[in-house]
Amino acid sequence: MANIFLESIKEEVRKNYIAVFERSWPGWLAGIFLAILALLIFMWHGPWGITGGYRNWGDWILYGLGLHGEKPQLPWLSGMSMSNIGLFVGAMASALMGRQFKVRMAPPYEYLKGIAGGAF
């Protein structure tokens, strides 16, 4: 009896795992989740920014090379830096769980657009 119950629970967990991690979700639902996350971050700390975390990392690189005068804030104490790390780890975990992780190169034109957009 207990064995049947455990098999039933195992099957339900497997079905839910497939529904959440292996099937594609609509883009609008991801947008709603991201908007809720951004709203919660805004209410808790302030506007959600990405570039401040990258700047913190860049400051540490420059500080390590002796090109930055004062010691920057530690990356694990910076909210934006931790937000960036969470974004990377979450995207990697999502791709791995959805069996969608592949290393791919973008077309050369995309690199040109990225450089132009970054320059602007």
Residue pairs with C-beta under 8 A, 6 or more apart in sequence:
21 94
21 97
21 98
22 97
22 98
22 99
37 48
38 48
41 48
41 83
42 48
45 79
48 83
49 80
50 80
50 83
50 84
50 87
51 80
52 78
52 80
52 81
53 75
53 78
53 80
53 81
53 82
53 83
53 84
53 85
54 84
56 72
56 73
56 75
56 78
56 80
56 81
57 75
57 81
57 84
59 68
59 72
60 72
60 75
62 68
63 70
63 71
63 72
75 81
75 82
75 85
76 82
92 101
94 100
95 101
